[in-house]
Amino acid sequence: MISFTETFSNGYTPVLDRHTAHIACKCTEIKAKIDKRTGKTAEEFPKGVKTVDSFIAVLKPSKPRVVENFKTYATLGRFAVRDMKQTVAVGVIKSVAKGEGGGKSTKSAMKAAKK
């Protein structure tokens, strides 16, 4: 976390910027607070984290988006968290939970599927 006046906690809904996409994401769970020097878990399931803390969290997007694990595809694995038009955190995607692909299709996509 870079700079944030409040505590980043469960239920917080910031805007996640990934490449050119901007989507609201809800923090469903903060899994661990990480010690920057050692890289080991300092606290499991903290209630919240403050400025200059490193942490692992589960973020659920409001709409489906294409993302990828940072180790697999670095460009799709980086993101920035913004609140009130100010960057409050940056990070990488450690893992992805694949969702169902039942989203909207455009007219051109439907025509291409018929051929």
KEKE-3310 file (N, C-alpha, C; in steps of 0.2 Angstrom, whole numbers, plus 5000, padded with zeros to 4 digits):
npx = (5004:5003:4999:4987:4973:4964:4959:4963:4951:4941:4927:4929:4928:4937:4943:4950:4964:4969:4981:4973:4960:4947:4940:4928:4931:4928:4935:4935:4942:4956:4970:4983:4995:5011:5028:5039:5054:5057:5048:5039:5024:5017:5005:4990:4975:4971:4962:4962:4973:4986:4994:5009:5010:5012:5002:4991:4977:4960:4952:4936:4930:4917:4912:4916:4933:4948:4962:4978:4989:5004:5016:5014:5010:5016:5012:4998:4996:4999:4993:4985:4978:4965:4958:4947:4953:4966:4981:4982:4988:4998:5001:5003:4996:4993:4986:4972:4955:4946:4931:4914:4910:4899:4896:4891:4888:4894:4885:4893:4901:4892:4888:4899:4901:4891:4895)
npy = (4994:5011:5025:5030:5036:5030:5014:4999:4987:4972:4972:4984:4994:4998:5006:4996:4996:4989:4987:4994:4994:4998:4994:4992:4984:4972:4970:4955:4947:4949:4940:4939:4948:4954:4953:4965:4964:4951:4943:4934:4928:4940:4942:4933:4934:4948:4962:4974:4984:4996:5011:5008:4995:4978:4966:4951:4949:4945:4950:4954:4956:4968:4966:4954:4951:4950:4943:4938:4926:4933:4927:4919:4927:4942:4955:4955:4953:4963:4977:4992:5000:5012:5026:5039:5046:5044:5035:5022:5009:4997:4981:4963:4949:4935:4923:4916:4914:4905:4910:4907:4908:4915:4928:4943:4944:4952:4958:4955:4945:4935:4933:4928:4916:4909:4905)
npz = (5000:4996:4999:5010:5018:5026:5034:5025:5022:5024:5013:5008:4993:4980:4965:4953:4942:4928:4916:4903:4908:4919:4934:4947:4962:4975:4991:4997:5007:5018:5017:5023:5032:5026:5031:5025:5025:5027:5019:5024:5032:5043:5050:5051:5043:5046:5053:5046:5035:5035:5028:5020:5023:5017:5009:5007:4998:4994:4980:4972:4957:4950:4938:4925:4920:4910:4917:4922:4930:4938:4936:4925:4915:4914:4910:4911:4924:4933:4943:4948:4963:4965:4973:4974:4963:4966:4967:4978:4980:4974:4964:4962:4953:4962:4961:4951:4951:4941:4933:4928:4910:4905:4900:4892:4874:4859:4844:4833:4837:4839:4826:4820:4827:4822:4809)
capx = (5000:5007:4997:4980:4971:4959:4962:4960:4948:4936:4921:4932:4927:4941:4944:4957:4966:4974:4982:4968:4954:4946:4934:4927:4933:4927:4939:4931:4946:4963:4972:4989:5000:5017:5034:5043:5061:5058:5044:5035:5018:5018:4999:4985:4968:4971:4955:4964:4980:4987:4999:5016:5009:5011:4997:4988:4970:4956:4947:4931:4928:4910:4911:4921:4939:4953:4968:4982:4994:5009:5021:5012:5009:5017:5008:4991:4997:5000:4987:4985:4972:4964:4952:4946:4957:4973:4984:4983:4991:5000:5002:5003:4991:4996:4982:4966:4950:4942:4924:4910:4911:4892:4895:4887:4892:4892:4882:4898:4904:4887:4888:4905:4900:4886:4898)
capy = (5000:5017:5031:5029:5039:5025:5007:4995:4981:4968:4976:4990:4993:5003:5004:4992:4998:4984:4989:5000:4992:5001:4991:4992:4977:4972:4966:4950:4944:4950:4934:4939:4954:4952:4957:4967:4962:4943:4941:4929:4931:4943:4941:4930:4937:4954:4965:4979:4986:5003:5013:5005:4988:4973:4961:4947:4950:4942:4955:4951:4962:4969:4963:4949:4954:4946:4944:4932:4926:4937:4923:4916:4933:4948:4961:4955:4951:4969:4981:4998:5002:5019:5028:5046:5048:5044:5028:5020:5003:4993:4974:4958:4944:4929:4917:4918:4909:4905:4910:4905:4912:4917:4935:4946:4943:4957:4955:4953:4939:4930:4931:4924:4910:4905:4903)
capz = (5000:4995:5003:5011:5024:5030:5034:5019:5026:5021:5011:5004:4986:4976:4958:4951:4936:4925:4909:4901:4911:4926:4936:4954:4965:4982:4995:5001:5012:5018:5020:5027:5032:5025:5033:5019:5025:5026:5015:5028:5035:5049:5053:5047:5043:5050:5051:5041:5034:5034:5024:5020:5024:5012:5011:5002:4998:4989:4977:4968:4952:4949:4931:4923:4917:4908:4921:4922:4936:4936:4934:4919:4910:4918:4908:4913:4931:4937:4944:4953:4966:4965:4976:4974:4958:4968:4968:4985:4981:4967:4966:4957:4954:4964:4958:4948:4952:4935:4933:4922:4904:4903:4899:4886:4868:4854:4838:4828:4840:4838:4819:4819:4830:4818:4803)
cpx = (5004:5005:4989:4978:4967:4963:4959:4958:4943:4930:4923:4931:4931:4940:4950:4958:4971:4975:4978:4961:4953:4940:4934:4928:4931:4932:4935:4935:4953:4966:4978:4992:5007:5023:5038:5050:5062:5054:5039:5029:5019:5011:4994:4979:4967:4964:4956:4971:4980:4992:5006:5016:5009:5007:4995:4981:4966:4951:4943:4929:4920:4908:4917:4927:4944:4959:4972:4987:5000:5015:5020:5012:5010:5013:5001:4991:4998:4994:4989:4978:4971:4958:4952:4951:4964:4975:4985:4987:4993:5002:5002:4998:4994:4993:4976:4961:4945:4934:4920:4910:4904:4891:4891:4892:4889:4889:4887:4901:4898:4887:4894:4905:4895:4889:4902)
cpy = (5006:5022:5030:5032:5034:5018:5003:4988:4978:4973:4982:4989:4999:5001:5001:4994:4993:4985:4995:4999:4995:4998:4991:4984:4978:4968:4961:4947:4947:4944:4934:4946:4951:4956:4959:4964:4955:4940:4935:4933:4933:4942:4938:4933:4943:4958:4971:4980:4993:5005:5010:4998:4984:4968:4957:4947:4947:4948:4952:4957:4962:4966:4959:4953:4949:4948:4938:4932:4930:4933:4920:4922:4940:4954:4961:4953:4957:4973:4987:4999:5009:5020:5036:5049:5048:5037:5027:5014:5001:4986:4970:4953:4938:4922:4920:4912:4910:4905:4907:4910:4914:4924:4937:4945:4949:4954:4952:4946:4933:4928:4927:4917:4905:4902:4897)
cpz = (5000:5000:5003:5018:5029:5030:5028:5023:5022:5019:5008:4997:4982:4969:4956:4944:4933:4918:4907:4904:4918:4928:4944:4956:4972:4986:4999:5007:5012:5021:5024:5026:5031:5028:5027:5019:5024:5021:5018:5030:5042:5053:5049:5048:5047:5048:5046:5041:5033:5029:5025:5022:5017:5014:5005:5003:4993:4986:4972:4963:4951:4942:4929:4919:4915:4912:4921:4928:4933:4933:4927:4913:4914:4917:4911:4921:4936:4938:4949:4956:4967:4969:4976:4969:4960:4969:4975:4986:4974:4969:4960:4958:4956:4961:4956:4949:4945:4936:4927:4916:4901:4902:4893:4880:4863:4848:4833:4831:4839:4831:4817:4822:4826:4812:4804)
residu = (MET:ILE:SER:PHE:THR:GLU:THR:PHE:SER:ASN:GLY:TYR:THR:PRO:VAL:LEU:ASP:ARG:HIS:THR:ALA:HIS:ILE:ALA:CYS:LYS:CYS:THR:GLU:ILE:LYS:ALA:LYS:ILE:ASP:LYS:ARG:THR:GLY:LYS:THR:ALA:GLU:GLU:PHE:PRO:LYS:GLY:VAL:LYS:THR:VAL:ASP:SER:PHE:ILE:ALA:VAL:LEU:LYS:PRO:SER:LYS:PRO:ARG:VAL:VAL:GLU:ASN:PHE:LYS:THR:TYR:ALA:THR:LEU:GLY:ARG:PHE:ALA:VAL:ARG:ASP:MET:LYS:GLN:THR:VAL:ALA:VAL:GLY:VAL:ILE:LYS:SER:VAL:ALA:LYS:GLY:GLU:GLY:GLY:GLY:LYS:SER:THR:LYS:SER:ALA:MET:LYS:ALA:ALA:LYS:LYS)
# end
